[in-house]
Amino acid sequence: MRRHEPGPQHPRRAPAGPRRRRRAERPAGEPAAARRPGETPGRGHAGDPDADGRAVTGLLAKEGRVTGVRLAGGEPLPADLVVDASGRGSRTPHWLGELGYRPPHEERMALDLRYSTREFRRRPGDLDGDLLVIIGPTPERPRFGVALALEGDRWIVTMGGYGDAPGPALPEFTAFADTLPAPDLRHLLATAEPVGEPRAYHTPAGIRRRYERLARFPEGLLVTGDAVCAFNPLYGQGMTVAALEAKVLLEAELTPRAFFRRIARIVDAPWEITVGGDLKLPVVAGEPSPRVRMVNAYLGRFLAAAAHDPELARRFLRVAHLYDPPPALMKPPALVKVLRSGAPRAVPVPA
């Protein structure tokens, strides 16, 4: 694995340890995940189509409790528990208003993140055998790129930026790699054979809905995943957070208030990490708080030291992937290494 982190002047290359990973495409895993809710009687998903493909258009409620959903055409679909996992476009805030409840406060981080994805044939020797490369944006070059090995000897390559992305044509896509802060994808795509057509995406903003702060909320309704907090997808934390929230759903006799307070603690750290990371970029509007400035300054020194220290790199990756909480980066053994490293900024990556 290769990971280039942003720094004040240059990208960093942080060693990642011995773990090697391969990604399974969503079509390989989603059918099983989609079957699970249907195996639990009396549960439904707000916002998603039902088994017959009909859209959910509203909530049914009685005496302070959600009792099901209303389908397109007005047909009721009763449920003991409705879980809104419909994503960043969730309609629950609007539906709460229809039922006489206040919608949650929204925190928004304007991003205008644009990116394109293509697949390529993977050959022996590509990236010297590494299965993943991540090139993060820098203040000077707010562009990024990721290449990830897939089953079937393929690469999935995503590149983009804050406000711009590669054009749809193959020459435009490969030329975009020349503008990234590190050369890995330029080398990979120079002779790579494309598979299929490109796909373009746009994320206008990161959104966090503060359900845990509501004084009133109906029983029989929960909201989870991107419907609660839609992260900047560049950080790759949305699926992990949703999985951790899904574990909370398994707890018996959990009230909405208790559920939202529990998942708020799950969301706090990754939301702070992504917002702090974005505010380092001049193209992202917003003024970082003193706490964010302090964290970013320390993280810059940490990553510079991690470029030469596999143990620090391992600590960073465990925090970035939500295995450990952020304070793990400031435990005494790590803190001593960072302060002794004398590395206040990034290490140049050779072209």
Salt bridges, closest charged atoms under 4 A:
GLU5 OE2 - ARG3 NE 2.16
GLU25 OE1 - ARG154 NH2 3.00
GLU30 OE2 - ARG26 NE 2.59
GLU39 OE1 - ARG36 NE 3.67
ASP48 OD2 - HIS45 ND1 3.74
ASP50 OD2 - ARG54 NH2 2.64
ASP52 OD2 - ARG54 NH2 3.27
GLU75 OE1 - ARG54 NH1 2.42
GLU98 OE2 - HIS94 NE2 3.16
GLU106 OE1 - ARG108 NH1 3.53
GLU106 OE2 - ARG209 NE 2.96
GLU107 OE2 - ARG210 NE 2.94
ASP112 OD1 - ARG114 NE 2.91
ASP112 OD1 - HIS202 NE2 2.86
GLU119 OE1 - ARG154 NH1 2.77
GLU119 OE2 - ARG199 NH2 3.96
ASP126 OD1 - ARG123 NH2 3.31
ASP128 OD2 - ARG2 NH2 3.17
ASP130 OD2 - ARG2 NE 2.87
GLU151 OE2 - ARG154 NH2 3.66
ASP153 OD1 - ARG122 NH2 3.89
ASP164 OD2 - ARG143 NH2 2.32
ASP184 OD2 - ARG2 NH1 2.86
ASP184 OD1 - HIS4 NE2 2.89
GLU193 OE2 - ARG121 NE 3.77
GLU212 OE2 - ARG210 NH1 2.69
GLU251 OE2 - ARG262 NH1 2.76
ASP268 OD1 - ARG208 NH2 2.80
GLU272 OE2 - ARG291 NH2 2.98
GLU287 OE2 - ARG293 NH2 2.40
ASP309 OD2 - LYS337 NZ 3.30
GLU311 OE2 - ARG314 NH2 2.78
GLU311 OE2 - ARG315 NE 3.59
ASP324 OD2 - ARG318 NE 2.69
